[in-house]
Every structure is written in C-alpha cells, then in structure tokens.
C-alpha cells in the first residue's frame, strides 16, 4: 500500500468533509440575512417608484412569462410589477410602476449585467428610463415606434422593452 492511500487520502477526504460542513453552516447562517436584505431592497425600490404608497400587498394569480412579482398599493395609487428579459450580458430585471389610470409612472432597472459603456447606458441611465413615463399600458409597446431604442444598444433597449411589455401584460390581467 502506498503512502497516498495510507496517509494522504484520509487527510484529503477529512479536509473536504470539514470544508463542506463549514460552507453548509455558513450558508445556514447567512441565507436568512441575505433574503431579508433582498426583500428590504425590493420594498425600497417599490416605494421609490410609488412614493405616495402607504404600503404594498402582493397580487396572486397573475401568470405571465418573465413576471416574478406583482404588488398593488394599499391606498390605490398604483401597481409595481417586477419582470425580466434577456439582454446582451444576461437578464435585465425591471420594476414598472403603473398608475390606476393605466399609464406607466416610471420604470427602474434593479438588476443587470450589460456591457459597460454600451448596454449599461440603457439599463443604468434614468434619463433613458424617462422615455417610458406617461406611456399607456393598454397594449404592448413597439421599439422605435412607441419607445426609441438607445443608439448602439438595441439589444439592451429591447430587453428593457420586453420586460416592460411583460409588466403591461400582467397589469392587464389584474382583476
């Protein structure tokens, strides 16, 4: 029998078991903290989009592709819908605030991994998001017809538009 099987192999196996246990324990401790921070950030983003809201309640029963959350304000000042679409560098997550009269109040990109300096100009620039303000949520929007694409970043512009269109579809299903 070699030294590997007698001495080193048990040491390596023991180290792997200990590291795995340490990672599992760390995950058990940090997972609830990370989840609470994520929920707080989402609530803050909803409040930023609809500052007149006194609170939010989750709307259940909306089944639209790419839509993860639908929240209605408790004082009927609007709805905030979280949706996503595939961009150039990955998923682009957009929160869309829609007023009771059916117009987009504003949008906010909350997560993205687009190319710096090109696609990031679309997803990280509030001046681009302003193009959506006041647009009707009665039907799906068309790029370069209802909303102009950002020059040189058509894929990222299309991702934001697709996410907003998913939000519009969800909004139109709210009873």
C-alpha positions in Angstrom: 0.0 0.0 0.0 1.3 3.4 -0.9 1.7 6.4 1.4 -1.1 8.1 -0.6 -3.7 5.5 0.4 -2.5 5.2 4.0 -1.8 8.8 4.9 -2.7 11.5 2.4 -6.1 10.2 1.0 -7.8 10.1 4.5 -6.4 13.6 5.2 -7.8 15.0 1.9 -11.2 13.3 2.5 -11.4 14.7 6.0 -10.5 18.2 4.8 -13.2 18.0 2.1 -15.8 16.9 4.6 -14.8 19.7 7.0 -14.9 22.4 4.3 -18.2 21.2 3.1 -19.6 21.3 6.6 -18.2 24.8 7.2 -19.8 26.0 3.9 -23.2 24.5 4.8 -23.1 26.1 8.3 -22.1 29.5 6.8 -25.0 29.2 4.2 -27.4 28.4 7.0 -26.5 31.5 8.9 -26.2 33.9 6.0 -29.2 32.8 3.8 -31.9 34.4 6.0 -29.8 37.6 6.3 -29.4 37.8 2.5 -33.1 37.1 1.9 -34.1 39.8 4.4 -31.8 42.3 2.7 -33.1 41.4 -0.7 -36.7 41.9 0.4 -35.9 45.2 2.0 -34.2 46.4 -1.2 -37.2 45.4 -3.3 -39.6 47.2 -0.9 -37.4 50.3 -1.1 -37.4 50.2 -4.9 -41.3 49.9 -4.9 -41.5 52.8 -2.5 -39.2 54.9 -4.7 -41.4 54.2 -7.8 -44.6 55.0 -6.0 -43.7 57.3 -3.1 -47.3 58.1 -2.3 -48.0 54.4 -1.4 -48.9 53.7 2.2 -48.0 50.1 1.7 -48.0 47.2 -0.7 -49.8 43.9 -1.0 -48.8 41.1 -3.2 -51.3 40.2 -6.0 -51.6 36.5 -6.6 -52.9 34.6 -9.6 -51.1 36.5 -12.3 -49.3 34.1 -14.6 -47.2 35.9 -17.2 -43.9 34.7 -18.5 -40.9 36.7 -17.1 -43.0 38.3 -14.4 -41.9 37.5 -10.8 -43.9 39.8 -8.6 -47.0 42.0 -8.8 -47.7 44.4 -5.9 -50.7 46.7 -5.6 -50.6 49.7 -3.2 -52.9 49.6 -0.2 -54.1 53.1 -0.9 -54.8 52.6 -4.7 -52.1 54.8 -6.1 -50.8 52.1 -8.5 -49.2 48.8 -9.1 -45.5 47.8 -9.2 -44.6 44.8 -11.4 -41.2 43.1 -11.4 -40.3 41.4 -14.7 -37.2 40.4 -16.6 -35.9 39.8 -20.1 -32.7 38.5 -21.7 -30.2 41.3 -22.5 -26.8 41.2 -24.2 -24.9 40.3 -21.0 -27.7 38.4 -19.1 -31.0 39.1 -17.5 -32.3 42.6 -17.1 -34.7 42.9 -14.2 -37.1 45.9 -14.4 -39.7 47.2 -11.9 -42.6 49.0 -13.7 -44.9 51.3 -11.8 -48.3 51.8 -13.4 -50.9 54.3 -12.2 -54.6 53.5 -11.7 -55.4 55.3 -14.9 -53.3 52.8 -16.9 -50.2 54.8 -17.6 -46.6 54.0 -16.8 -45.5 56.3 -14.0 -41.9 55.2 -14.2 -39.5 52.2 -14.5 -36.4 51.2 -12.7 -33.8 48.6 -13.7 -32.9 46.8 -10.5 -30.5 44.1 -11.8 -28.4 43.9 -14.9 -25.1 42.7 -16.3 -24.9 44.6 -19.6 -21.7 45.7 -21.2 -20.2 48.8 -19.6 -20.4 51.9 -21.7 -22.9 50.4 -24.2 -25.8 48.4 -22.9 -25.2 49.8 -19.4 -26.2 53.2 -20.8 -29.7 51.8 -21.3 -30.1 49.9 -18.1 -28.3 52.2 -15.7 -29.4 55.6 -17.0 -32.5 57.1 -15.5 -32.7 59.5 -18.4 -33.4 56.6 -20.7 -36.0 55.2 -18.3 -37.8 58.6 -18.6 -38.8 57.6 -22.1 -41.4 55.3 -20.6 -43.1 57.9 -18.3 -46.7 58.6 -19.2 -46.9 55.9 -21.9 -50.2 54.0 -21.9 -50.1 50.5 -20.6 -53.2 49.5 -22.6 -51.2 47.4 -25.0 -47.7 46.1 -25.7 -45.2 48.8 -26.8 -43.1 48.7 -30.0 -39.4 49.6 -30.1 -38.7 52.7 -32.3 -42.4 53.3 -32.6 -43.6 53.9 -29.0 -40.2 54.0 -27.4 -36.9 54.9 -29.2 -34.0 52.5 -28.8 -30.8 53.7 -27.4 -28.3 54.2 -30.3 -25.8 51.4 -30.3 -27.5 49.4 -27.6 -30.5 47.9 -29.4 -30.3 44.5 -27.6 -30.4 46.2 -24.2 -33.1 48.5 -25.3 -35.2 45.6 -26.5 -34.6 43.7 -23.2 -36.0 46.7 -21.2 -38.9 47.0 -23.6 -39.6 43.2 -23.4 -39.6 43.4 -19.6 -41.9 46.4 -19.6 -44.3 44.6 -22.1 -44.4 41.6 -19.7 -45.4 44.0 -16.9 -48.1 45.6 -19.1 -49.5 42.1 -19.9 -49.5 41.3 -16.2 -51.2 44.7 -15.4 -53.9 44.0 -17.9 -54.7 40.7 -16.1 -55.2 42.2 -12.6 -58.8 41.9 -11.7 
